[in-house]
Amino acid sequence: MSVIETVEANGQIFLGKEYAGKTVMVEETEPGVWVVKLGQFIPDSERWLHDPIAQAKLDEAIAWAEMTPARDNLIEIEAAVNGR
């Protein structure tokens, strides 16, 4: 499908109400040629979470947290963490 749109004075174009609030990636493949892709994107600050090694460590930590009951005694927890 091709649509001809006019770029507004503020630099915006109208893609349609069905795309309102959606995230898009706009890639300029060459001057004046844009590819617009709809999708979900990972912020740079969260990209490390998707690294396989980090994901494995997170999965291990979540599994441990699910199987380990919460403790109320902070002094015992501090001693365990500090190796006392």
C-alpha positions as CSV (number, residue, x, y, z in Angstrom):
1,M,0.0,0.0,0.0
2,S,1.3,3.4,-0.9
3,V,0.0,6.7,0.5
4,I,1.1,10.2,-0.3
5,E,1.3,12.4,2.7
6,T,2.6,16.0,3.2
7,V,5.1,16.7,5.9
8,E,3.5,19.3,8.3
9,A,5.3,22.5,9.2
10,N,6.4,20.9,12.5
11,G,8.0,18.0,10.7
12,Q,5.2,15.4,11.4
13,I,3.4,13.1,9.0
14,F,0.1,11.3,9.6
15,L,0.3,7.5,9.5
16,G,-3.3,6.8,10.6
17,K,-5.2,6.6,13.9
18,E,-4.6,2.8,14.1
19,Y,-0.9,3.7,14.8
20,A,-1.6,6.3,17.5
21,G,0.5,5.6,20.6
22,K,2.6,2.9,18.9
23,T,6.3,2.8,18.7
24,V,7.9,3.0,15.3
25,M,11.5,2.9,14.0
26,V,12.2,5.3,11.2
27,E,15.3,4.3,9.2
28,E,16.7,6.6,6.5
29,T,18.2,4.2,4.0
30,E,19.5,7.1,1.8
31,P,18.6,10.8,1.7
32,G,14.9,11.1,1.3
33,V,14.2,7.4,1.5
34,W,12.6,6.3,4.8
35,V,11.5,2.9,6.0
36,V,9.0,2.9,8.9
37,K,8.7,-0.2,11.0
38,L,6.2,-0.8,13.7
39,G,7.5,-2.7,16.7
40,Q,8.6,-2.9,20.3
41,F,12.1,-1.7,20.9
42,I,14.6,-2.2,23.8
43,P,16.0,1.0,25.4
44,D,19.8,1.0,25.4
45,S,19.8,1.1,29.2
46,E,17.9,-2.2,29.3
47,R,19.7,-4.0,26.4
48,W,22.0,-5.9,28.9
49,L,19.0,-7.7,30.3
50,H,18.6,-9.5,26.9
51,D,22.2,-10.8,26.9
52,P,22.2,-14.6,27.2
53,I,24.6,-14.7,30.1
54,A,22.7,-12.0,32.0
55,Q,19.4,-13.7,31.2
56,A,20.8,-17.0,32.7
57,K,21.9,-15.2,35.8
58,L,18.6,-13.5,36.2
59,D,16.7,-16.8,35.7
60,E,18.9,-18.4,38.4
61,A,18.3,-15.6,40.8
62,I,14.5,-15.7,40.2
63,A,14.4,-19.4,40.7
64,W,16.4,-19.0,44.0
65,A,14.0,-16.3,45.1
66,E,11.0,-18.4,44.4
67,M,12.3,-21.4,46.3
68,T,13.9,-19.5,49.3
69,P,11.5,-18.3,52.0
70,A,11.8,-14.7,53.1
71,R,13.6,-14.0,56.3
72,D,12.7,-11.3,58.8
73,N,15.9,-11.1,60.8
74,L,18.1,-8.5,59.2
75,I,21.0,-9.1,61.5
76,E,21.2,-12.8,60.5
77,I,20.9,-11.8,56.8
78,E,23.8,-9.3,57.2
79,A,26.0,-11.8,58.9
80,A,25.3,-14.4,56.2
81,V,26.1,-11.9,53.5
82,N,29.3,-10.8,55.2
83,G,30.4,-14.4,55.9
84,R,30.1,-14.2,59.7
